[in-house]
Amino acid sequence: MKTETNSMRIVKPEKTDTAGTPQQEKDPEKSKYKPVTPVMLDTVPEDAVFIRSADVCKLLNISNSTLRNLRAERAIPFYKLGGTFLYSKEEIMNYLASNYSRRI
């Protein structure tokens, strides 16, 4: 990274390929966002009534700490059996459907 002292402009180095020639910029028509793929829960059988925290995190695409915050705010329905948090699959799907907002 080079800087000029009079205007303090930062100049990014050009990307080069293995031959040392500059590469072309990415196609501007391509989106910078990846398409969202549906989540498949491989570890949960279809007839399961309750799922664990790790599966809920994968399903909602959130971190474990975000799930903990949702539980603390009572925003998400859950059950506690001993030290394990369990979630009704049907209630989680209803929560997901009621809080889903589509981006325009």
DSSP file (Angstrom, degrees, kcal/mol; ACC not computed):
  #  RESIDUE AA STRUCTURE BP1 BP2  ACC     N-H-->O    O-->H-N    N-H-->O    O-->H-N    TCO  KAPPA ALPHA  PHI   PSI    X-CA   Y-CA   Z-CA
    1    1 A M              0   0    0      0, 0.0     2,-0.4     0, 0.0    11,-0.2   0.000 360.0 360.0 360.0 128.5    0.0    0.0    0.0
    2    2 A K  E     -A   11   0A   0      9,-1.3     9,-2.2     2,-0.0     2,-0.4  -0.855 360.0-163.1-111.4 145.5    1.5    3.4   -1.0
    3    3 A T  E     -A   10   0A   0     -2,-0.4     2,-0.4     7,-0.2     7,-0.2  -0.954  14.1-137.1-126.3 149.6    0.5    6.8    0.3
    4    4 A E     >  -     0   0    0      5,-1.0     4,-1.5    -2,-0.4     5,-0.2  -0.879  11.2-146.0-101.9 137.2    1.1   10.2   -1.0
    5    5 A T  T  4 S+     0   0    0     -2,-0.4    -1,-0.1     1,-0.2     0, 0.0   0.819  91.5  53.9 -75.3 -30.7    2.2   12.8    1.5
    6    6 A N  T  4 S+     0   0    0      1,-0.2    -1,-0.2     3,-0.1    -2,-0.0   0.879 129.9  11.8 -77.0 -35.8    0.5   15.9    0.0
    7    7 A S  T  4 S-     0   0    0      2,-0.1    -2,-0.2     0, 0.0    -1,-0.2   0.483  90.6-133.4-117.4  -5.7   -3.1   14.5   -0.2
    8    8 A M     <  +     0   0    0     -4,-1.5     2,-0.4     1,-0.2    -3,-0.1   0.876  43.0 167.7  54.6  42.2   -2.7   11.3    1.9
    9    9 A R        -     0   0    0     -5,-0.2    -5,-1.0     1,-0.0     2,-0.5  -0.722  31.2-135.0 -87.1 134.4   -4.5    9.2   -0.7
   10   10 A I  E     -A    3   0A   0     -2,-0.4     2,-0.6    -7,-0.2    -7,-0.2  -0.787  15.8-158.5 -92.8 128.1   -4.2    5.5   -0.3
   11   11 A V  E     -A    2   0A   0     -9,-2.2    -9,-1.3    -2,-0.5    -2,-0.0  -0.925   8.4-143.9-109.4 121.6   -3.5    3.6   -3.4
   12   12 A K        -     0   0    0     -2,-0.6     2,-0.1   -11,-0.2    -2,-0.0  -0.625  25.0-111.6 -82.7 141.4   -4.4   -0.1   -3.5
   13   13 A P        -     0   0    0      0, 0.0     2,-0.2     0, 0.0    -1,-0.1  -0.404  34.8-107.7 -70.2 149.9   -2.0   -2.4   -5.4
   14   14 A E        -     0   0    0      1,-0.1     2,-0.4    -2,-0.1     0, 0.0  -0.489  30.7-114.5 -75.6 146.5   -3.3   -3.9   -8.6
   15   15 A K        -     0   0    0      8,-0.2     8,-2.5    -2,-0.2     2,-0.3  -0.659  37.2-169.6 -79.5 134.8   -4.2   -7.6   -8.6
   16   16 A T  B     -B   22   0B   0     -2,-0.4     2,-0.1     6,-0.3     8,-0.0  -0.915  15.5-131.1-125.1 152.8   -1.9   -9.6  -10.8
   17   17 A D    >   -     0   0    0      4,-2.3     3,-1.5    -2,-0.3     6,-0.0  -0.193  47.8 -80.5 -87.6-171.0   -2.1  -13.2  -12.1
   18   18 A T  T 3  S+     0   0    0      1,-0.3    -1,-0.0     2,-0.1    -2,-0.0   0.763 129.7  57.0 -66.1 -24.5    0.8  -15.6  -12.0
   19   19 A A  T 3  S-     0   0    0      2,-0.1    -1,-0.3     1,-0.0    -3,-0.0   0.560 117.0-111.4 -82.8  -7.8    2.4  -14.1  -15.1
   20   20 A G  S <  S+     0   0    0     -3,-1.5    -2,-0.1     1,-0.3     3,-0.0   0.506  75.2 129.5  92.4   4.8    2.5  -10.7  -13.5
   21   21 A T        -     0   0    0      1,-0.1    -4,-2.3     0, 0.0    -1,-0.3  -0.716  66.9 -99.5 -93.3 145.7   -0.1   -9.0  -15.7
   22   22 A P  B     -B   16   0B   0      0, 0.0    -6,-0.3     0, 0.0     2,-0.2  -0.335  37.4-128.1 -63.8 140.5   -3.0   -7.1  -14.1
   23   23 A Q        -     0   0    0     -8,-2.5    -8,-0.2     1,-0.1     2,-0.2  -0.521  23.9-105.3 -85.3 156.4   -6.3   -9.0  -13.8
   24   24 A Q        -     0   0    0     -2,-0.2     3,-0.1     1,-0.1    -1,-0.1  -0.504  40.7-102.3 -76.1 149.6   -9.5   -7.6  -15.1
   25   25 A E        -     0   0    0     -2,-0.2    -1,-0.1     1,-0.1     0, 0.0  -0.281  49.3 -85.5 -65.7 158.2  -12.0   -6.4  -12.5
   26   26 A K        -     0   0    0      1,-0.1    -1,-0.1    -3,-0.1    -3,-0.0  -0.243  55.2 -85.3 -64.1 155.4  -15.0   -8.6  -11.7
   27   27 A D    >   -     0   0    0      1,-0.2     3,-1.3    -3,-0.1    -1,-0.1  -0.474  33.7-146.2 -62.9 121.5  -18.0   -8.4  -13.8
   28   28 A P  T 3  S+     0   0    0      0, 0.0    -1,-0.2     0, 0.0     4,-0.1   0.700  94.5  65.8 -67.0 -17.5  -20.2   -5.6  -12.5
   29   29 A E  T 3  S+     0   0    0      2,-0.1     2,-0.2     0, 0.0    -2,-0.1   0.741  83.0  91.7 -75.8 -21.3  -23.4   -7.4  -13.4
   30   30 A K  S <  S-     0   0    0     -3,-1.3     2,-0.2     1,-0.1    -4,-0.0  -0.491  83.7-116.7 -74.2 142.5  -22.7  -10.2  -10.9
   31   31 A S        -     0   0    0     -2,-0.2    -1,-0.1     2,-0.1    -2,-0.1  -0.494   6.9-141.2 -77.6 146.6  -24.1   -9.6   -7.5
   32   32 A K  S    S+     0   0    0     -2,-0.2     2,-0.4    -4,-0.1    -1,-0.1   0.541  82.1  79.8 -84.2  -5.6  -21.8   -9.2   -4.5
   33   33 A Y  S    S-     0   0    0      3,-0.0    -2,-0.1     0, 0.0     3,-0.0  -0.822  79.3-128.5-103.8 141.2  -24.2  -11.3   -2.3
   34   34 A K        -     0   0    0     -2,-0.4     2,-0.1     1,-0.1    -2,-0.1  -0.605  32.9-104.9 -81.3 145.4  -24.3  -15.1   -2.4
   35   35 A P        -     0   0    0      0, 0.0     2,-0.4     0, 0.0    -1,-0.1  -0.432  36.5-112.3 -68.6 146.9  -27.7  -16.6   -2.8
   36   36 A V        -     0   0    0     -2,-0.1    -3,-0.0    -3,-0.0     0, 0.0  -0.665  29.4-153.1 -82.9 128.9  -29.2  -18.1    0.3
   37   37 A T        -     0   0    0     -2,-0.4     2,-0.0     1,-0.1    -3,-0.0  -0.803  25.1-103.3-101.1 144.5  -29.5  -21.9    0.3
   38   38 A P        -     0   0    0      0, 0.0     2,-0.4     0, 0.0    -1,-0.1  -0.358  37.2-117.0 -65.5 146.1  -32.1  -23.7    2.3
   39   39 A V        -     0   0    0     20,-0.2     2,-0.5     2,-0.0    20,-0.0  -0.696  23.8-160.9 -87.6 130.8  -30.8  -25.4    5.4
   40   40 A M        -     0   0    0     -2,-0.4     2,-1.1    18,-0.0     3,-0.1  -0.960  11.3-144.7-111.9 122.4  -31.1  -29.1    5.7
   41   41 A L        +     0   0    0     -2,-0.5     3,-0.4     1,-0.2    14,-0.0  -0.736  22.2 175.7 -88.7  98.5  -30.9  -30.6    9.1
   42   42 A D  S    S+     0   0    0     -2,-1.1    -1,-0.2     1,-0.2     0, 0.0   0.814  76.1  52.0 -73.0 -30.9  -29.0  -33.8    8.5
   43   43 A T  S    S+     0   0    0     -3,-0.1    -1,-0.2     2,-0.1    -2,-0.1   0.610  96.4  77.6 -84.5 -11.1  -28.8  -34.8   12.2
   44   44 A V  S    S-     0   0    0     -3,-0.4    -3,-0.1    11,-0.0     7,-0.1  -0.873  77.2-134.3-104.6 122.5  -32.5  -34.4   13.0
   45   45 A P    >   -     0   0    0      0, 0.0     3,-1.4     0, 0.0    -2,-0.1  -0.328  22.9-115.4 -68.5 157.5  -34.9  -37.1   11.9
   46   46 A E  T 3  S+     0   0    0      1,-0.3    -2,-0.0    -2,-0.0     0, 0.0   0.817 113.9  52.4 -63.4 -32.0  -38.1  -36.0   10.2
   47   47 A D  T 3  S+     0   0    0      2,-0.0    -1,-0.3     0, 0.0     2,-0.2   0.354  79.9 124.7 -89.8   8.0  -40.3  -37.3   13.0
   48   48 A A    <   -     0   0    0     -3,-1.4     3,-0.1     1,-0.2    41,-0.1  -0.459  40.7-169.7 -69.4 136.4  -38.4  -35.4   15.7
   49   49 A V  S    S+     0   0    0      1,-0.2    40,-2.8    -2,-0.2    41,-0.4   0.820  72.3  38.5 -92.9 -38.6  -40.7  -33.2   17.9
   50   50 A F  E     -C   88   0C   0     38,-0.2     2,-0.3    39,-0.1    38,-0.2  -0.894  67.0-166.2-116.8 144.6  -37.9  -31.4   19.7
   51   51 A I  E     -C   87   0C   0     36,-2.8    36,-2.3    -2,-0.4     2,-0.1  -0.875  20.2-114.9-125.4 161.1  -34.5  -30.2   18.4
   52   52 A R  E  >  -C   86   0C   0     -2,-0.3     4,-1.8    34,-0.2     3,-0.3  -0.323  33.2 -97.9 -91.8 173.8  -31.4  -28.9   20.2
   53   53 A S  H  > S+     0   0    0     32,-0.6     4,-2.5     1,-0.2     5,-0.2   0.872 119.2  55.8 -60.6 -41.9  -29.8  -25.5   20.2
   54   54 A A  H  > S+     0   0    0      1,-0.2     4,-1.8     2,-0.2    -1,-0.2   0.887 108.9  47.7 -61.5 -38.5  -27.2  -26.3   17.6
   55   55 A D  H  > S+     0   0    0     -3,-0.3     4,-2.4     2,-0.2    -1,-0.2   0.867 110.6  51.4 -70.6 -35.7  -29.9  -27.3   15.1
   56   56 A V  H  X S+     0   0    0     -4,-1.8     4,-2.8     2,-0.2     5,-0.2   0.903 107.7  53.2 -66.3 -40.4  -31.9  -24.2   15.8
   57   57 A C  H  X>S+     0   0    0     -4,-2.5     5,-1.9     1,-0.2     4,-1.0   0.910 112.0  45.1 -60.1 -42.5  -28.7  -22.1   15.2
   58   58 A K  H  <5S+     0   0    0     -4,-1.8    -2,-0.2     3,-0.2    -1,-0.2   0.906 113.7  49.9 -66.6 -41.4  -28.3  -23.8   11.8
   59   59 A L  H  <5S+     0   0    0     -4,-2.4    -2,-0.2     1,-0.2   -20,-0.2   0.908 120.1  34.2 -65.3 -43.5  -31.9  -23.4   11.0
   60   60 A L  H  <5S-     0   0    0     -4,-2.8    -1,-0.2    -5,-0.1    -2,-0.2   0.516 104.9-126.7 -90.1  -6.1  -32.2  -19.7   11.8
   61   61 A N  T  <5 +     0   0    0     -4,-1.0     2,-0.3    -5,-0.2    -3,-0.2   0.941  66.0 127.5  57.7  51.3  -28.6  -19.0   10.7
   62   62 A I      < -     0   0    0     -5,-1.9    -1,-0.2    -6,-0.2    -2,-0.1  -0.856  60.2-103.9-130.1 165.0  -27.7  -17.3   14.0
   63   63 A S     >  -     0   0    0     -2,-0.3     4,-1.9    -3,-0.1     5,-0.2  -0.385  33.0-108.5 -85.0 168.1  -24.9  -17.8   16.5
   64   64 A N  H  > S+     0   0    0      1,-0.2     4,-2.1     2,-0.2     5,-0.1   0.867 119.8  53.2 -64.7 -36.7  -25.2  -19.6   19.8
   65   65 A S  H  > S+     0   0    0      2,-0.2     4,-2.1     1,-0.2    -1,-0.2   0.858 106.9  51.8 -69.6 -33.5  -24.9  -16.2   21.7
   66   66 A T  H  > S+     0   0    0      2,-0.2     4,-2.3     1,-0.2    -1,-0.2   0.896 109.5  50.2 -66.4 -39.6  -27.7  -14.7   19.6
   67   67 A L  H  X S+     0   0    0     -4,-1.9     4,-2.1     2,-0.2    -2,-0.2   0.892 108.8  52.4 -63.9 -38.9  -29.9  -17.8   20.5
   68   68 A R  H  X S+     0   0    0     -4,-2.1     4,-2.3     2,-0.2    -2,-0.2   0.903 109.1  49.7 -62.4 -41.6  -29.0  -17.2   24.1
   69   69 A N  H  X S+     0   0    0     -4,-2.1     4,-2.1     2,-0.2    -2,-0.2   0.890 108.9  52.1 -64.9 -39.5  -30.1  -13.6   23.8
   70   70 A L  H  <>S+     0   0    0     -4,-2.3     5,-2.5     1,-0.2     6,-0.9   0.885 110.6  48.5 -64.0 -37.9  -33.4  -14.6   22.2
   71   71 A R  H ><5S+     0   0    0     -4,-2.1     3,-1.1     3,-0.2    -2,-0.2   0.914 110.0  51.5 -66.2 -42.1  -34.0  -17.1   25.1
   72   72 A A  H 3<5S+     0   0    0     -4,-2.3    -2,-0.2     1,-0.3    -1,-0.2   0.860 112.0  46.1 -64.0 -36.0  -33.2  -14.4   27.7
   73   73 A E  T 3<5S-     0   0    0     -4,-2.1    -1,-0.3    -5,-0.1    -2,-0.2   0.471 109.2-125.8 -83.0  -1.8  -35.7  -12.0   26.1
   74   74 A R  T < 5S+     0   0    0     -3,-1.1    -3,-0.2    -4,-0.3    -2,-0.1   0.818  71.8 131.5  57.6  33.1  -38.3  -14.8   25.8
   75   75 A A      < +     0   0    0     -5,-2.5    -4,-0.2    -6,-0.2    -5,-0.1   0.691  63.9  47.1 -85.3 -20.0  -38.5  -14.0   22.1
   76   76 A I  S    S-     0   0    0     -6,-0.9     2,-0.2    -9,-0.1    -1,-0.1  -0.974  89.6-117.3-125.1 135.4  -38.2  -17.6   21.1
   77   77 A P        +     0   0    0      0, 0.0     2,-0.3     0, 0.0    11,-0.2  -0.526  46.4 157.5 -74.2 134.7  -40.2  -20.5   22.7
   78   78 A F        -     0   0    0     -2,-0.2     2,-0.3     9,-0.1     9,-0.2  -0.963  30.8-144.6-150.5 165.0  -38.0  -23.1   24.5
   79   79 A Y  E     -D   86   0C   0      7,-3.0     7,-3.5    -2,-0.3     2,-0.5  -0.963  12.9-144.0-130.9 148.2  -38.0  -25.8   27.1
   80   80 A K  E     -D   85   0C   0     -2,-0.3     2,-0.6     5,-0.2     5,-0.2  -0.967  14.0-177.8-119.4 122.1  -35.3  -26.8   29.6
   81   81 A L  E >  S-D   84   0C   0      3,-2.9     3,-1.9    -2,-0.5     2,-0.5  -0.924  70.6 -49.3-118.8 103.2  -34.7  -30.4   30.5
   82   82 A G  T 3  S-     0   0    0     -2,-0.6    -2,-0.0     1,-0.3     0, 0.0  -0.608 122.7 -25.6  67.9-119.4  -32.0  -30.6   33.1
   83   83 A G  T 3  S+     0   0    0     -2,-0.5     2,-0.5    -3,-0.1    -1,-0.3   0.268 119.7  97.9-105.8   9.9  -29.2  -28.5   31.5
   84   84 A T  E <   - D   0  81C   0     -3,-1.9    -3,-2.9   -32,-0.0     2,-0.5  -0.852  64.1-143.2-106.1 131.5  -30.3  -29.0   27.9
   85   85 A F  E     - D   0  80C   0     -2,-0.5   -32,-0.6    -5,-0.2     2,-0.3  -0.799  20.8-170.0 -90.9 129.3  -32.4  -26.5   26.0
   86   86 A L  E     -CD  52  79C   0     -7,-3.5    -7,-3.0    -2,-0.5     2,-0.4  -0.907   6.2-159.4-120.3 149.0  -35.0  -28.1   23.7
   87   87 A Y  E     -C   51   0C   0    -36,-2.3   -36,-2.8    -2,-0.3     2,-0.4  -0.990  23.1-119.5-130.7 134.1  -37.1  -26.4   21.1
   88   88 A S  E  >  -C   50   0C   0     -2,-0.4     4,-2.3   -38,-0.2   -38,-0.2  -0.582  19.4-142.3 -71.2 128.5  -40.3  -27.6   19.5
   89   89 A K  H  > S+     0   0    0    -40,-2.8     4,-2.0    -2,-0.4    -1,-0.2   0.892 100.7  49.7 -60.5 -40.9  -39.8  -27.9   15.8
   90   90 A E  H  > S+     0   0    0    -41,-0.4     4,-2.1     1,-0.2    -1,-0.2   0.903 110.8  48.7 -65.9 -42.3  -43.3  -26.7   15.0
   91   91 A E  H  > S+     0   0    0      2,-0.2     4,-2.4     1,-0.2    -2,-0.2   0.868 110.5  51.4 -67.0 -36.3  -42.9  -23.6   17.3
   92   92 A I  H  X S+     0   0    0     -4,-2.3     4,-2.6     2,-0.2    -1,-0.2   0.908 110.1  48.9 -66.6 -41.4  -39.6  -22.7   15.8
   93   93 A M  H  X S+     0   0    0     -4,-2.0     4,-2.3     2,-0.2    -2,-0.2   0.883 112.0  49.0 -66.3 -37.2  -41.0  -22.9   12.2
   94   94 A N  H  X S+     0   0    0     -4,-2.1     4,-2.4     2,-0.2    -2,-0.2   0.900 111.4  49.9 -66.1 -40.4  -43.9  -20.7   13.3
   95   95 A Y  H  X S+     0   0    0     -4,-2.4     4,-1.7     2,-0.2    -2,-0.2   0.920 111.4  48.9 -62.2 -43.8  -41.5  -18.3   14.9
   96   96 A L  H  < S+     0   0    0     -4,-2.6     4,-0.4     1,-0.2    -2,-0.2   0.907 112.8  47.3 -63.3 -42.4  -39.5  -18.2   11.7
   97   97 A A  H >< S+     0   0    0     -4,-2.3     3,-0.5     1,-0.2    -1,-0.2   0.872 113.1  48.1 -68.2 -37.0  -42.6  -17.7    9.6
   98   98 A S  H 3< S+     0   0    0     -4,-2.4    -1,-0.2     1,-0.2    -2,-0.2   0.762 117.8  40.2 -77.4 -23.4  -43.9  -14.9   11.8
   99   99 A N  T 3< S+     0   0    0     -4,-1.7     2,-0.4    -5,-0.2    -1,-0.2   0.268  86.6 117.5-107.8  11.1  -40.6  -13.0   11.9
  100  100 A Y    <   -     0   0    0     -3,-0.5     2,-0.4    -4,-0.4    -3,-0.0  -0.639  38.8-177.4 -81.3 131.1  -39.5  -13.4    8.3
  101  101 A S        -     0   0    0     -2,-0.4     2,-0.4     0, 0.0    -2,-0.0  -0.997  20.5-134.1-129.4 130.9  -39.2  -10.3    6.3
  102  102 A R        -     0   0    0     -2,-0.4     2,-0.2     1,-0.0    -2,-0.0  -0.644  17.7-128.0 -87.0 134.2  -38.3  -10.4    2.6
  103  103 A R              0   0    0     -2,-0.4    -1,-0.0     1,-0.1     0, 0.0  -0.565 360.0 360.0 -78.9 143.7  -35.6   -8.0    1.3
  104  104 A I              0   0    0     -2,-0.2    -1,-0.1     0, 0.0    -2,-0.0   0.416 360.0 360.0 -98.3 360.0  -36.5   -5.9   -1.7
